[in-house]
Amino acid sequence: MSTIYHSNTVEQKFLNQLASELKKSFKGCKNIVVKMHFGELGNSKAFTSKDIKPITDLLASLGFNYVLYDSSVMYGGPRSNPTTHKLLAQTKGFKNVVTDDSFIDVKGKNLNYQVCKQLADADGVLILTHVKGHACSGFGGAIKNLGMGALTKETKISIHKGGEPVFSGNCVKCGACVNCCPINGLKLESGKPYPVIKSCYGCSNCSYVCANNVIHPKVAPFDVLLAEGANAAQSKFKKYYYVSAIKNVTQNCDCMPIPGKIIAKDGGWLMSSDGVGIDQASYDLIVKNNGEVFLKNNKKKGTEQILAAEKLGMGKRKYVLKEL
């Protein structure tokens, strides 16, 4: 059972506890990589340099050399390559930014995962996460931060493609898959044996709800592949620690230029050595205060990835919440 520390604000009690935790977790470390998400161009709800300044100032005061890091994305735009990605982050006010596409291979059960070399080579990794919604995973926390953000664009593509539906058997046209698609990408058409795919992000929702076992993911459910990717990354970190912020909880991910509406009230900051526990605690706090907002807005609870990560041994869902 993990310990999760929680505070409504990044105030002195929180920072004092974080300093104590970082001294223990990163004992003997000199170079720390902060794995975060700089936010897509136009996204006003992602982390700002002001949001994370108390954390980076603390790292500096403890004598750590730190850099802020994120990997290239699988779609077009400034975050699709290291040069313009770094420039975008700097334009947003972030300092000590590093972006590159180097990687090491980590073999998983379902895929080969290309883990970012900057993270594997660091003395320690601080996983700094903005908690929000996500079209494919429903909920986007620390597991999402690593399961996409700590991997190369090639692996990101493989995860999304691996979760896409494959049809076989007798479809009764019940429409459950159509109703559960978060992007309205499926349509029932007369004369077609299976639903027609208009667009697909590979979320695997349709395979979850098909009562007749007609729909299967190409490789494995998206949430399983996401968790495998996060676990593959964490397995290569020499030392690590997690900090998550429940702030500006939008329907969509920071990857989107338009993040969508705010779906939950701000819920403070959390810290833990356990990425599975911190995601479960983040989810529980949001649902306690706002209801099942991820299921309502993204048609997926978001706990599927947390369950998958626990089964892989990445961490434990059971936790003790300590208020600061």
One Martini backbone bead per residue (centre of mass of N, CA, C, O) as a GRO file, in nm:
protein
  324
    1MET     BB    1   0.094   0.037   0.024
    2SER     BB    2   0.060   0.366  -0.048
    3THR     BB    3   0.173   0.703  -0.021
    4ILE     BB    4  -0.033   0.999  -0.028
    5TYR     BB    5   0.018   1.331  -0.084
    6HIS     BB    6  -0.195   1.620   0.012
    7SER     BB    7  -0.275   1.943  -0.144
    8ASN     BB    8  -0.441   2.235  -0.236
    9THR     BB    9  -0.145   2.354  -0.233
   10VAL     BB   10   0.172   2.511  -0.306
   11GLU     BB   11   0.299   2.495  -0.009
   12GLN     BB   12   0.516   2.460   0.246
   13LYS     BB   13   0.430   2.177   0.336
   14PHE     BB   14   0.458   2.048   0.061
   15LEU     BB   15   0.756   2.129   0.004
   16ASN     BB   16   0.878   1.994   0.253
   17GLN     BB   17   0.787   1.707   0.181
   18LEU     BB   18   0.918   1.698  -0.099
   19ALA     BB   19   1.205   1.735  -0.007
   20SER     BB   20   1.217   1.475   0.159
   21GLU     BB   21   1.146   1.280  -0.076
   22LEU     BB   22   1.378   1.361  -0.274
   23LYS     BB   23   1.616   1.295  -0.094
   24LYS     BB   24   1.546   0.992  -0.088
   25SER     BB   25   1.490   0.915  -0.392
   26PHE     BB   26   1.766   1.106  -0.489
   27LYS     BB   27   1.999   0.971  -0.372
   28GLY     BB   28   2.298   1.055  -0.542
   29CYS     BB   29   2.190   1.264  -0.728
   30LYS     BB   30   2.221   1.512  -1.002
   31ASN     BB   31   2.046   1.430  -1.262
   32ILE     BB   32   1.729   1.566  -1.354
   33VAL     BB   33   1.427   1.457  -1.505
   34VAL     BB   34   1.141   1.628  -1.622
   35LYS     BB   35   0.836   1.480  -1.684
   36MET     BB   36   0.640   1.649  -1.927
   37HIS     BB   37   0.387   1.882  -2.054
   38PHE     BB   38   0.372   2.167  -2.269
   39GLY     BB   39   0.171   2.180  -2.479
   40GLU     BB   40  -0.015   2.287  -2.714
   41LEU     BB   41  -0.079   2.497  -2.944
   42GLY     BB   42  -0.328   2.701  -2.770
   43ASN     BB   43  -0.307   2.577  -2.492
   44SER     BB   44  -0.439   2.714  -2.171
   45LYS     BB   45  -0.438   2.443  -1.952
   46ALA     BB   46  -0.170   2.382  -1.926
   47PHE     BB   47   0.117   2.404  -1.818
   48THR     BB   48   0.304   2.645  -1.662
   49SER     BB   49   0.581   2.799  -1.546
   50LYS     BB   50   0.435   2.892  -1.285
   51ASP     BB   51   0.326   2.620  -1.183
   52ILE     BB   52   0.635   2.480  -1.162
   53LYS     BB   53   0.831   2.667  -0.999
   54PRO     BB   54   0.829   2.542  -0.711
   55ILE     BB   55   0.963   2.277  -0.811
   56THR     BB   56   1.221   2.385  -0.955
   57ASP     BB   57   1.326   2.548  -0.716
   58LEU     BB   58   1.363   2.303  -0.533
   59LEU     BB   59   1.565   2.148  -0.700
   60ALA     BB   60   1.781   2.371  -0.691
   61SER     BB   61   1.802   2.393  -0.373
   62LEU     BB   62   1.902   2.074  -0.364
   63GLY     BB   63   2.128   2.053  -0.615
   64PHE     BB   64   1.991   2.001  -0.884
   65ASN     BB   65   2.011   1.901  -1.209
   66TYR     BB   66   1.774   2.025  -1.446
   67VAL     BB   67   1.525   1.906  -1.682
   68LEU     BB   68   1.292   1.947  -1.941
   69TYR     BB   69   1.070   1.681  -2.074
   70ASP     BB   70   0.977   1.573  -2.413
   71SER     BB   71   0.823   1.412  -2.672
   72SER     BB   72   0.737   1.332  -2.971
   73VAL     BB   73   0.480   1.338  -3.194
   74MET     BB   74   0.250   1.170  -3.434
   75TYR     BB   75   0.184   1.451  -3.532
   76GLY     BB   76   0.151   1.747  -3.634
   77GLY     BB   77   0.358   2.014  -3.567
   78PRO     BB   78   0.576   2.149  -3.329
   79ARG     BB   79   0.582   1.851  -3.163
   80SER     BB   80   0.714   1.655  -3.406
   81ASN     BB   81   0.993   1.794  -3.320
   82PRO     BB   82   1.260   1.898  -3.134
   83THR     BB   83   1.300   2.191  -3.231
   84THR     BB   84   0.998   2.308  -3.220
   85HIS     BB   85   0.935   2.203  -2.940
   86LYS     BB   86   1.139   2.370  -2.784
   87LEU     BB   87   1.045   2.646  -2.885
   88LEU     BB   88   0.762   2.632  -2.768
   89ALA     BB   89   0.844   2.602  -2.470
   90GLN     BB   90   1.004   2.869  -2.459
   91THR     BB   91   0.767   3.054  -2.543
   92LYS     BB   92   0.610   2.959  -2.266
   93GLY     BB   93   0.871   2.986  -2.041
   94PHE     BB   94   1.056   2.753  -2.053
   95LYS     BB   95   1.332   2.600  -1.892
   96ASN     BB   96   1.555   2.362  -1.947
   97VAL     BB   97   1.516   2.233  -2.236
   98VAL     BB   98   1.449   1.893  -2.361
   99THR     BB   99   1.463   1.748  -2.700
  100ASP     BB  100   1.424   1.410  -2.831
  101ASP     BB  101   1.461   1.074  -3.023
  102SER     BB  102   1.596   0.895  -2.838
  103PHE     BB  103   1.648   0.530  -2.768
  104ILE     BB  104   1.524   0.234  -2.611
  105ASP     BB  105   1.466  -0.105  -2.593
  106VAL     BB  106   1.147  -0.263  -2.486
  107LYS     BB  107   1.015  -0.562  -2.407
  108GLY     BB  108   0.692  -0.673  -2.444
  109LYS     BB  109   0.415  -0.860  -2.474
  110ASN     BB  110   0.291  -0.683  -2.737
  111LEU     BB  111   0.545  -0.484  -2.755
  112ASN     BB  112   0.784  -0.260  -2.871
  113TYR     BB  113   0.950  -0.025  -2.663
  114GLN     BB  114   1.042   0.320  -2.701
  115VAL     BB  115   1.255   0.460  -2.481
  116CYS     BB  116   1.364   0.739  -2.361
  117LYS     BB  117   1.697   0.812  -2.310
  118GLN     BB  118   1.693   1.055  -2.117
  119LEU     BB  119   1.550   0.890  -1.889
  120ALA     BB  120   1.743   0.642  -1.866
  121ASP     BB  121   2.012   0.827  -1.809
  122ALA     BB  122   1.917   0.937  -1.563
  123ASP     BB  123   1.937   0.953  -1.224
  124GLY     BB  124   1.642   1.094  -1.237
  125VAL     BB  125   1.271   1.095  -1.225
  126LEU     BB  126   1.023   1.346  -1.264
  127ILE     BB  127   0.675   1.304  -1.257
  128LEU     BB  128   0.494   1.568  -1.410
  129THR     BB  129   0.136   1.606  -1.371
  130HIS     BB  130  -0.148   1.676  -1.566
  131VAL     BB  131  -0.471   1.642  -1.491
  132LYS     BB  132  -0.701   1.483  -1.727
  133GLY     BB  133  -0.842   1.423  -2.009
  134HIS     BB  134  -0.919   1.152  -2.263
  135ALA     BB  135  -1.026   1.003  -2.548
  136CYS     BB  136  -0.894   0.707  -2.489
  137SER     BB  137  -0.853   0.694  -2.151
  138GLY     BB  138  -1.036   0.937  -2.022
  139PHE     BB  139  -0.781   0.939  -1.828
  140GLY     BB  140  -0.501   1.172  -1.743
  141GLY     BB  141  -0.196   1.081  -1.604
  142ALA     BB  142   0.092   0.928  -1.522
  143ILE     BB  143   0.059   0.693  -1.719
  144LYS     BB  144   0.019   0.874  -1.965
  145ASN     BB  145   0.285   1.035  -1.942
  146LEU     BB  146   0.447   0.761  -2.007
  147GLY     BB  147   0.273   0.584  -2.222
  148MET     BB  148   0.356   0.832  -2.420
  149GLY     BB  149   0.583   1.056  -2.327
  150ALA     BB  150   0.824   0.813  -2.293
  151LEU     BB  151   0.785   0.781  -2.606
  152THR     BB  152   0.784   0.734  -2.921
  153LYS     BB  153   0.612   0.793  -3.208
  154GLU     BB  154   0.612   0.498  -3.301
  155THR     BB  155   0.482   0.385  -3.039
  156LYS     BB  156   0.229   0.553  -3.036
  157ILE     BB  157   0.118   0.435  -3.297
  158SER     BB  158   0.111   0.137  -3.202
  159ILE     BB  159  -0.096   0.180  -2.976
  160HIS     BB  160  -0.329   0.290  -3.143
  161LYS     BB  161  -0.336   0.060  -3.354
  162GLY     BB  162  -0.363  -0.180  -3.142
  163GLY     BB  163  -0.669  -0.066  -3.051
  164GLU     BB  164  -0.803  -0.136  -3.296
  165PRO     BB  165  -1.059  -0.272  -3.472
  166VAL     BB  166  -1.182  -0.613  -3.512
  167PHE     BB  167  -1.391  -0.812  -3.720
  168SER     BB  168  -1.598  -1.097  -3.600
  169GLY     BB  169  -1.878  -1.250  -3.684
  170ASN     BB  170  -2.204  -1.183  -3.539
  171CYS     BB  171  -2.368  -0.898  -3.607
  172VAL     BB  172  -2.665  -0.734  -3.450
  173LYS     BB  173  -2.685  -0.419  -3.444
  174CYS     BB  174  -2.708  -0.269  -3.147
  175GLY     BB  175  -2.500   0.001  -3.105
  176ALA     BB  176  -2.289   0.010  -2.870
  177CYS     BB  177  -2.033   0.108  -3.024
  178VAL     BB  178  -2.146   0.375  -3.125
  179ASN     BB  179  -2.217   0.498  -2.836
  180CYS     BB  180  -1.900   0.466  -2.718
  181CYS     BB  181  -1.777   0.666  -2.907
  182PRO     BB  182  -1.591   0.960  -2.852
  183ILE     BB  183  -1.588   1.042  -3.192
  184ASN     BB  184  -1.808   0.925  -3.377
  185GLY     BB  185  -1.667   0.675  -3.576
  186LEU     BB  186  -1.935   0.503  -3.588
  187LYS     BB  187  -2.149   0.317  -3.833
  188LEU     BB  188  -2.461   0.214  -3.933
  189GLU     BB  189  -2.515   0.009  -4.229
  190SER     BB  190  -2.677  -0.101  -4.479
  191GLY     BB  191  -2.522  -0.405  -4.595
  192LYS     BB  192  -2.336  -0.417  -4.348
  193PRO     BB  193  -2.184  -0.639  -4.126
  194TYR     BB  194  -2.041  -0.384  -4.007
  195PRO     BB  195  -1.927  -0.130  -3.877
  196VAL     BB  196  -1.833   0.184  -3.979
  197ILE     BB  197  -1.522   0.344  -4.017
  198LYS     BB  198  -1.455   0.687  -4.001
  199SER     BB  199  -1.297   0.694  -3.720
  200CYS     BB  200  -0.976   0.640  -3.525
  201TYR     BB  201  -0.784   0.608  -3.203
  202GLY     BB  202  -0.779   0.327  -3.038
  203CYS     BB  203  -0.950   0.289  -2.749
  204SER     BB  204  -1.147   0.010  -2.729
  205ASN     BB  205  -1.445   0.048  -2.648
  206CYS     BB  206  -1.596  -0.147  -2.844
  207SER     BB  207  -1.468  -0.411  -2.726
  208TYR     BB  208  -1.591  -0.385  -2.438
  209VAL     BB  209  -1.919  -0.372  -2.531
  210CYS     BB  210  -1.927  -0.637  -2.687
  211ALA     BB  211  -2.152  -0.900  -2.632
  212ASN     BB  212  -2.058  -1.091  -2.902
  213ASN     BB  213  -1.749  -1.087  -2.969
  214VAL     BB  214  -1.676  -0.913  -3.249
  215ILE     BB  215  -1.472  -0.721  -3.103
  216HIS     BB  216  -1.119  -0.655  -3.157
  217PRO     BB  217  -0.811  -0.592  -3.099
  218LYS     BB  218  -0.531  -0.610  -3.280
  219VAL     BB  219  -0.358  -0.653  -3.003
  220ALA     BB  220  -0.472  -0.455  -2.766
  221PRO     BB  221  -0.580  -0.271  -2.542
  222PHE     BB  222  -0.503   0.047  -2.499
  223ASP     BB  223  -0.463   0.038  -2.182
  224VAL     BB  224  -0.253  -0.188  -2.188
  225LEU     BB  225  -0.043  -0.048  -2.370
  226LEU     BB  226  -0.009   0.201  -2.194
  227ALA     BB  227   0.089   0.048  -1.939
  228GLU     BB  228   0.328  -0.093  -2.072
  229GLY     BB  229   0.477   0.167  -2.146
  230ALA     BB  230   0.506   0.278  -1.858
  231ASN     BB  231   0.655   0.029  -1.742
  232ALA     BB  232   0.894   0.033  -1.936
  233ALA     BB  233   0.997   0.304  -1.845
  234GLN     BB  234   1.023   0.264  -1.536
  235SER     BB  235   1.225   0.016  -1.562
  236LYS     BB  236   1.464   0.240  -1.664
  237PHE     BB  237   1.469   0.383  -1.407
  238LYS     BB  238   1.670   0.448  -1.149
  239LYS     BB  239   1.489   0.691  -1.046
  240TYR     BB  240   1.170   0.798  -0.879
  241TYR     BB  241   0.896   1.048  -0.900
  242TYR     BB  242   0.564   1.183  -0.805
  243VAL     BB  243   0.369   1.457  -0.955
  244SER     BB  244   0.032   1.594  -0.915
  245ALA     BB  245  -0.226   1.796  -1.089
  246ILE     BB  246  -0.552   1.930  -1.000
  247LYS     BB  247  -0.579   2.131  -1.285
  248ASN     BB  248  -0.753   2.205  -1.529
  249VAL     BB  249  -0.990   1.987  -1.595
  250THR     BB  250  -1.015   1.856  -1.896
  251GLN     BB  251  -1.150   1.669  -2.143
  252ASN     BB  252  -0.883   1.710  -2.281
  253CYS     BB  253  -0.579   1.706  -2.385
  254ASP     BB  254  -0.273   1.879  -2.415
  255CYS     BB  255  -0.254   1.799  -2.727
  256MET     BB  256  -0.476   2.005  -2.759
  257PRO     BB  257  -0.553   2.320  -2.867
  258ILE     BB  258  -0.847   2.231  -2.768
  259PRO     BB  259  -0.935   2.116  -2.445
  260GLY     BB  260  -1.195   2.209  -2.352
  261LYS     BB  261  -1.378   2.165  -2.094
  262ILE     BB  262  -1.441   2.194  -1.769
  263ILE     BB  263  -1.503   1.893  -1.547
  264ALA     BB  264  -1.343   2.001  -1.285
  265LYS     BB  265  -1.232   2.073  -0.995
  266ASP     BB  266  -0.998   2.173  -0.817
  267GLY     BB  267  -0.762   1.934  -0.616
  268GLY     BB  268  -0.461   1.976  -0.625
  269TRP     BB  269  -0.175   1.807  -0.479
  270LEU     BB  270   0.049   1.528  -0.549
  271MET     BB  271   0.250   1.260  -0.388
  272SER     BB  272   0.474   0.985  -0.501
  273SER     BB  273   0.628   0.660  -0.564
  274ASP     BB  274   0.337   0.585  -0.697
  275GLY     BB  275   0.176   0.578  -1.004
  276VAL     BB  276  -0.082   0.418  -0.941
  277GLY     BB  277  -0.169   0.557  -0.676
  278ILE     BB  278  -0.184   0.853  -0.785
  279ASP     BB  279  -0.407   0.793  -0.992
  280GLN     BB  280  -0.621   0.682  -0.803
  281ALA     BB  281  -0.634   0.935  -0.620
  282SER     BB  282  -0.706   1.138  -0.838
  283TYR     BB  283  -0.964   1.003  -0.929
  284ASP     BB  284  -1.111   0.992  -0.654
  285LEU     BB  285  -1.119   1.299  -0.601
  286ILE     BB  286  -1.280   1.378  -0.850
  287VAL     BB  287  -1.529   1.193  -0.810
  288LYS     BB  288  -1.607   1.288  -0.527
  289ASN     BB  289  -1.645   1.607  -0.630
  290ASN     BB  290  -1.793   1.533  -0.949
  291GLY     BB  291  -1.799   1.258  -1.046
  292GLU     BB  292  -1.826   1.078  -1.360
  293VAL     BB  293  -1.662   1.266  -1.584
  294PHE     BB  294  -1.520   1.067  -1.782
  295LEU     BB  295  -1.762   0.900  -1.866
  296LYS     BB  296  -1.944   1.136  -1.957
  297ASN     BB  297  -1.722   1.276  -2.168
  298ASN     BB  298  -1.541   0.989  -2.272
  299LYS     BB  299  -1.672   0.694  -2.228
  300LYS     BB  300  -1.461   0.651  -1.979
  301LYS     BB  301  -1.339   0.607  -1.672
  302GLY     BB  302  -0.994   0.533  -1.654
  303THR     BB  303  -0.919   0.257  -1.483
  304GLU     BB  304  -0.801   0.050  -1.685
  305GLN     BB  305  -0.498   0.139  -1.672
  306ILE     BB  306  -0.461   0.093  -1.365
  307LEU     BB  307  -0.516  -0.208  -1.361
  308ALA     BB  308  -0.297  -0.285  -1.569
  309ALA     BB  309  -0.052  -0.171  -1.409
  310GLU     BB  310  -0.084  -0.351  -1.161
  311LYS     BB  311  -0.054  -0.628  -1.311
  312LEU     BB  312   0.253  -0.544  -1.395
  313GLY     BB  313   0.389  -0.401  -1.123
  314MET     BB  314   0.404  -0.076  -1.104
  315GLY     BB  315   0.180  -0.088  -0.868
  316LYS     BB  316  -0.064   0.042  -0.629
  317ARG     BB  317  -0.398   0.118  -0.558
  318LYS     BB  318  -0.348   0.112  -0.274
  319TYR     BB  319  -0.397   0.375  -0.021
  320VAL     BB  320  -0.267   0.656   0.167
  321LEU     BB  321  -0.406   0.960   0.270
  322LYS     BB  322  -0.213   1.264   0.323
  323GLU     BB  323  -0.263   1.554   0.477
  324LEU     BB  324  -0.113   1.902   0.461
   0.00000   0.00000   0.00000
